[in-house]
């Protein structure tokens, strides 16, 4: 699964990678949690170009009676995304990219102990998760745009931490994903050798903690070792 991640790159860096014209006022976020508003990129029917937008993290299907269902929809399994009523319509026509610099996952160390790890890509400090988005109209007429992150089997190198990981798309596949021209073939784990990861402090478990210190390795194996993110 993917339940926490980071996005600390400046807006201009996002614009250069994802090619959207908007100039969003983004703040560095070191501990992004579900049910918050997050950055995303989609293509619009109006001009067929990429555009930045914000969405509630936790997809709310159009048929939902309450927005509360979004809490259970922060992730969509790649293996069943074409079958589940909550996701299959979005998979066909409402896909998005969700920018990130890294994501957190927790390794079970014992019955009551978990160790958080920060995971990212060696060659790409900024990348994109495969996402889906929806627009929901509430009973009072309110419009809520929401999204979910697609997950897949974890790469072998990080499977000891957790059996699942978010789908990370390569830049050359962004348009195929957004256009809907790809099926589930892009929904695969990253190559093990591309991933970098290290344990971090348990402070990340508290959503109120959101500072650069969360990115620091828990233990420094070398005197000059620095955070990779």
N, C-alpha and C positions, 0 to 999 in steps of 0.2 A: 504494500500500500504506500501511499504518500500522504502524510498528515501534517508535515511541517517542511518549510523550505525557506531559502533566502533569495533576496533580490536587492543587490546593493549597487549595481552598475548605474551610472548617470543616464538620464533620459536620452542624451545625445548618442551614447553608445548603443542603446536599444534601437534608436532610429536608424543608425548606420547598419546594424545587423538585420533588422526586420523590415526596413524600407517603408515605414509609415510616415505621413506628412505631419501628423499632430505633434505638438510640443507639450507633453504632459508634465505637470509639476510633480515629480516623483521624489519621495524620500527613501533613503536607504532603509531596508527592512531586513533584520537579521533573524527573525523568528515569525514567519508568516503562518497563521493558523486558520483552520476552517471557519466559515461563517463571516469572514472579513471580506472587504472589497479588494480584489487583486487585479493586477495588470494582465491584459490579454491582447492578442492580435488576431484579426479575422479579415476575410475579404467580403466586400459588400457587393450586392447585385447592381447597385447604381453605377459603379465605375469599374468593378472587377479588380480593384486595387486593395492593397493591405491597409488596414486602419487599426489604430490603437483604440481600445475601449476598456472600461472597468466592469467587473462582474463580481457578484456574490459567489464566494467559493462554497459550493454545495448545490448541485444542480436541482432546480425545481421544475419538474415536468409540467407541461401545459395543463394536464388534467388534475394536478394536485389541488386538494381542497385547502391546504395550508402550506405556508412557506417553511414550516418546521421540518418538512420531509427532507429539505436540503442537507440537514445534518448527517443524514445517512447516505448522501449521494456525493460525497467529496471525491470519490474514486469510481471509475467504471472498469470492470475487468475486460481486457481485450478479447479474451476467449468467448465472451458471451454478449459483447456490446451490440452485435447485430440482431440479437434475439430479445433482449430485455425491452419491454415497452417504454421504460423510462429513458432509454438511450438511443433506440434504433432510429428514430426520426432525426435526432440531432446528428447521428453518425452519417446519415445520408446527405444532409444539407446544412448543418450548422457546426462546422469544425473550427477550431481555433488553435493558436499557439499560446503557451503560457510561459513567459520568460522566467529564467531562474539562473542563479549562480551556483547553487548547491541544494541538497536536500538532506534532511535528518532521518535517521531510522534507529530503532532501539533493538539492541541485542539482548536476549534473555540470558541472564547469568545465573539465575536461580529462581526459586519459587516467588520471591518478592523483590528481586534485584534485576534492573535493566540498565544497560550501558548505552547512552546515545552516541551515534557516529555521524559525522558530517561527510557527505559523499558528493563528488563532482567529477568533471572530466579533466584529464590531464592537459589536453590540447585546447580546450575551449572554456575560458572562465565564465562565459555567458552562453547559454544554450536555451532550448525550448522543449517543454513537455508537450506531448500531444493532448489536446483538450477538446471538449465539446461544450457548446453553449445553448441556452434556451432563454426564451422570454415568457414570463408568467404574469398573468393579470389576476390580482387578488380580488376578494369579494367587495372591497371598497373602491375598486377601479385602479388600484396602484399597480404600476408596471415594475417588475423586478427582472433584471437580466442576471443570469446565473451561469456557472460553469462547473465542469468536473475534469479531473485529471485521469487519463487512461493509465492503467498499470499492466504489467506483464510479469512473467517469471523472472526472478532476479538473476543477474549474471553470476556465473560460478564463483568469481572472486569475492563477491559480497553476500553470498547465500548464507554464510555463517551468521550474518547479522539479521537478515530477514529473508523469507522466501519470495517476496514480491518487491518490485521496484517500479517507479514511473517510467513510461515510455519516453525516451529522449530522441527527438528527431534531428537528423542532420540538415544543415541549411539547403543542400541541394534537393531535399525532399519537401521543403516547406510548401511550395506551390502545389505539388501533387496532393499533399494532405489537405490543404485549404480548399482546393478546387473540387475535392471529392473524387478525383480520378483514381485514387489508390483504394484498395480494399483494406483488408487487415494485414497485408504483407509488410507494412511499415511498423506494425505494432509488435516489435521484438525487443529483447534486452540489448543494452549496449555491450560491445565487445569487452570482455573482462580486462584486457590490457589497457583500455582507455580510461578506466575508472581510478580515481584517487580517493582515499578515505582514511579517516583517523578518528579516534575517540575524542569526545568533547565533554565538558562539564555538565552535570545534571541540571544546571540552571536553565538549560533550554526547555526543560519540561514545564516550566512556568511561563505561560504566554505573556505575562507582564514584563518578563525580561526580554529586552530587544536592544542589544548593544553589540558593538564589534567584538567584545570579549567572548561572546558565544562561539566565535569562529576559531578561537585559539585551541591548539591541540592540548589534550588533557595531560599528556606526558611528552616531553621533548627528548627524543632519542639522541639528538645531536645538539650541541650548545647553540648553534646558529639556525636551528630548524624554525621555520616560520609557517604561519597559516597559509594554506594553498588557495584560500578564497578571499 
